[in-house]
């Protein structure tokens, strides 16, 4: 039976990816710095810090996976500005530790690294895989470096290393440091109090391509199961949603009056106005397309806070 090891398994995406693999016949192993408490019971779990090369080697030697997916990362652009050094350490050095451990394992598993739409140069047009990479924040730069190391290891050692560039994705369980869960949580708290209230938001003029996390993890599985590891696929809905319009929808889910207050401290130092995915390549080659609507996803998140 196929065995997959997920680093960063206790994070937001981890349990969704574990479900996706399990539902498609895999034995799933998980690893993270945190406890295994949020994870489904079917996952065999072992704690490890990806910055500890020896721990990473031991985990791979113990589970001997056919597939390795690295979700462990500093995954917020905002946080990357607050701690750029740690962002580079985790996202680049951690990835190198996984590459080295995988290279040394006798069965040499397939490896997947999760990149980001933040790697691309700003563009007001939908972004395809041929557009130039020129990140303007520490998070995006770290993902570019990770991808370059993947190329080098692929070329030098003949490893099967897959890279994917997902655009924004969300769902139940995502931290409220991210924009849509933040909106949902604040509005849900007003609804629960049963009285008018105020929510604080950042830049509402931005347009972002949002997908449901369940669609994203399905794409990850399809990509790592494919044979051509040299292709980097974008994964996104293909629609750039205005944050103000999404906020208005979330507010409409509440029966209370909600006042919106702009908080300048929530603005990023540098922010692209529009980020939208051109996902034609993965649709044509792997048959992937989104199945969940953004309103369905937002309603689920809002209800989870209620």
C-alpha positions in Angstrom: 0.0 0.0 0.0 1.2 3.5 -0.8 2.6 5.5 2.2 2.7 9.2 2.5 4.4 11.4 5.1 3.1 14.9 5.7 5.4 17.4 7.5 3.4 20.2 9.1 0.5 17.8 9.4 -1.0 19.6 12.5 -1.5 22.8 10.6 -4.6 24.1 8.8 -4.1 22.2 5.6 -2.7 19.0 7.2 -5.9 17.3 8.2 -7.5 18.0 4.9 -4.6 16.6 3.0 -4.6 13.5 5.3 -8.3 13.0 4.5 -7.6 13.3 0.8 -4.9 10.7 0.8 -6.7 8.3 3.1 -9.8 8.5 1.0 -7.7 7.5 -2.0 -6.1 4.4 -0.5 -2.9 5.7 1.2 -1.5 5.0 4.6 -0.8 8.4 6.1 2.0 9.4 8.5 2.2 12.8 10.1 4.8 15.0 11.7 4.9 18.4 13.2 6.5 20.4 16.0 3.1 20.5 17.7 1.1 17.8 19.4 -1.0 15.4 17.3 -4.2 16.5 19.0 -5.9 18.2 16.0 -5.2 15.2 13.7 -7.5 12.4 12.8 -6.9 9.2 14.7 -6.0 7.2 11.6 -2.7 9.1 11.2 0.4 7.6 12.8 2.1 10.7 14.2 5.7 11.5 15.3 6.8 15.0 16.4 9.8 16.6 14.6 11.2 20.0 13.9 12.2 20.3 10.2 15.1 22.6 11.2 16.6 19.6 13.0 18.2 17.5 10.1 18.8 14.5 12.4 15.1 14.4 13.4 14.0 14.6 9.8 16.3 11.7 8.8 14.9 9.6 11.7 11.3 10.2 10.7 11.9 9.2 7.1 13.9 6.1 8.2 11.1 5.1 10.5 8.1 5.5 8.2 9.9 4.8 4.8 7.3 6.7 2.8 6.8 6.5 -1.0 5.6 10.2 -0.9 6.6 13.2 1.2 4.6 16.4 1.3 6.0 19.4 3.1 3.3 21.7 4.5 5.6 23.0 7.4 6.2 26.7 6.7 5.8 30.2 7.8 2.8 30.6 5.5 1.7 34.2 6.1 3.0 37.2 4.2 2.2 39.4 7.1 4.2 37.2 9.5 7.1 37.0 7.1 7.5 40.8 7.3 7.6 40.5 11.1 10.2 37.7 11.2 12.0 37.5 7.8 14.9 35.5 9.2 12.8 32.8 10.7 10.7 32.7 7.4 13.9 31.9 5.4 15.1 29.4 8.0 11.9 27.4 8.1 10.9 27.7 4.4 14.4 27.1 2.9 16.6 25.4 5.4 13.7 23.1 6.5 13.1 22.2 2.9 16.8 21.4 2.4 16.7 19.1 5.4 13.8 17.2 3.9 15.6 17.0 0.5 18.7 15.6 2.1 16.9 13.1 4.2 14.8 11.9 1.2 17.9 11.7 -1.0 19.7 9.4 1.6 16.7 7.1 2.0 17.2 4.0 -0.1 13.7 4.1 -1.6 14.1 7.8 -2.5 10.4 8.9 -2.2 8.6 11.5 -4.4 8.7 14.9 -2.6 6.3 17.8 -2.9 7.0 21.4 -1.9 4.2 24.0 -1.6 5.1 27.3 -3.2 2.8 30.3 -3.6 1.3 32.8 -6.0 3.4 35.4 -4.0 6.4 34.2 -6.0 5.2 36.0 -9.1 5.8 39.5 -10.2 2.7 41.7 -9.7 0.2 41.4 -12.6 -3.3 42.6 -13.1 -3.9 39.8 -15.6 -4.5 36.2 -14.6 -1.1 34.6 -13.8 0.0 31.5 -15.7 3.1 29.4 -15.1 5.2 31.2 -17.7 4.9 34.6 -16.1 8.1 36.0 -14.4 8.9 35.2 -10.7 9.8 38.3 -8.8 8.5 38.2 -5.2 8.2 41.4 -3.3 8.0 40.0 0.3 10.0 37.7 2.5 7.5 34.8 2.2 7.5 34.9 -1.6 11.3 35.1 -1.8 11.6 32.1 0.5 9.3 30.1 -1.7 11.3 31.0 -4.8 14.5 29.8 -3.1 12.8 26.6 -2.1 11.8 25.9 -5.6 15.3 26.6 -7.0 16.8 24.1 -4.6 14.2 21.6 -5.8 15.3 22.1 -9.4 19.0 21.6 -8.4 18.3 18.3 -6.5 16.1 17.1 -9.3 18.9 17.7 -11.8 21.8 16.5 -9.7 20.3 13.5 -8.0 17.5 12.5 -10.3 14.9 12.9 -7.5 11.2 13.2 -8.2 10.5 16.6 -6.6 7.2 18.3 -7.3 6.5 22.0 -6.8 3.1 23.6 -6.9 2.1 27.3 -6.7 -1.3 27.5 -4.9 -3.2 30.8 -4.8 -5.1 31.9 -1.7 -7.1 29.1 0.0 -9.3 29.0 3.1 -11.7 26.8 5.0 -12.8 25.8 8.5 -9.9 25.7 10.8 -7.7 28.3 9.2 -6.2 30.8 11.8 -7.9 34.1 12.2 -4.7 35.9 11.4 -5.8 35.3 7.8 -8.2 37.7 6.2 -11.4 35.7 5.6 -11.4 33.8 8.9 -10.8 37.1 10.6 -13.9 38.6 9.0 -16.0 35.6 9.7 -14.9 35.4 13.4 -15.5 39.0 14.1 -19.0 39.0 12.5 -19.9 35.7 14.2 -19.0 37.2 17.6 -21.3 40.1 16.9 -24.1 37.7 15.9 -23.6 35.7 19.1 -23.8 38.8 21.3 -27.1 39.7 19.7 -26.3 43.4 19.4 -24.7 45.8 16.8 -21.0 45.8 16.8 -17.8 47.0 15.1 -15.2 44.9 13.2 -11.7 46.0 12.3 -10.3 45.3 8.8 -7.3 46.1 6.7 -7.1 46.9 3.0 -10.5 46.1 1.3 -9.5 47.3 -2.1 -7.4 44.2 -2.9 -8.7 41.4 -5.2 -7.6 37.9 -4.4 -8.2 34.4 -5.9 -9.6 32.3 -3.2 -10.2 28.5 -3.3 -11.6 26.0 -0.8 -8.8 24.1 0.9 -10.5 20.8 0.0 -10.1 21.6 -3.7 -6.5 22.6 -3.1 -5.5 19.3 -1.4 -7.1 17.3 -4.2 -4.8 19.2 -6.6 -1.8 18.3 -4.5 -2.6 14.6 -4.7 -3.2 14.7 -8.4 0.1 16.5 -9.0 2.3 14.2 -6.8 0.7 11.1 -8.5 1.6 12.5 -12.0 4.8 11.4 -13.7 6.3 14.7 -14.9 7.8 16.4 -11.8 9.5 19.1 -13.9 6.2 21.0 -14.4 5.1 23.5 -11.8 1.3 23.9 -11.6 -0.7 26.9 -10.5 -3.7 26.0 -8.5 -6.6 28.5 -8.0 -10.2 29.3 -8.8 -9.5 31.7 -11.7 -11.6 34.4 -10.1 -10.2 37.5 -8.4 -12.7 38.4 -5.6 -12.8 41.9 -4.1 -12.3 41.7 -0.3 -15.0 44.3 0.3 -17.5 42.2 -1.6 -16.6 39.1 0.3 -16.9 41.1 3.6 -20.3 42.3 2.6 -21.4 38.7 2.0 -20.1 37.6 5.4 -21.9 40.6 7.0 -25.1 39.5 5.3 -24.9 36.2 7.2 -25.5 38.1 10.4 -28.9 39.5 11.6 -27.1 42.3 13.5 -25.9 45.7 12.3 -22.2 45.5 11.7 -20.0 48.7 11.4 -16.7 48.3 9.5 -13.7 50.2 10.7 -10.5 50.5 8.6 -7.4 49.7 10.7 -4.2 51.0 9.0 -2.1 48.7 11.3 -3.5 45.7 9.4 -2.1 46.9 6.0 0.9 45.1 4.6 4.2 47.1 3.9 3.8 46.1 0.2 0.6 44.7 -1.3 -0.3 43.6 -4.8 -3.7 45.0 -5.7 -4.8 42.0 -7.8 -3.7 38.4 -7.7 -5.6 36.0 -9.9 -4.8 32.5 -11.1 -4.7 31.1 -14.6 -5.2 27.4 -13.9 -5.6 26.2 -17.5 -2.5 24.0 -17.3 -3.6 21.8 -14.4 -7.1 21.6 -15.9 -5.9 20.5 -19.3 -3.3 18.1 -18.1 -4.7 16.6 -14.8 -8.4 17.4 -15.1 -8.5 19.4 -11.9 -11.0 22.2 -11.4 -12.7 23.7 -8.3 -15.9 22.1 -6.9 -16.7 24.4 -4.0 -18.0 28.0 -4.3 -16.5 30.8 -2.3 -19.9 31.6 -0.7 -20.3 28.0 0.4 -16.8 28.1 2.0 -17.4 31.4 3.7 -20.7 30.2 5.1 -19.0 27.1 6.5 -16.3 29.2 8.2 -18.9 31.6 9.6 -21.0 28.8 11.0 -18.0 27.2 12.6 -17.4 30.3 14.6 -21.1 30.4 15.6 
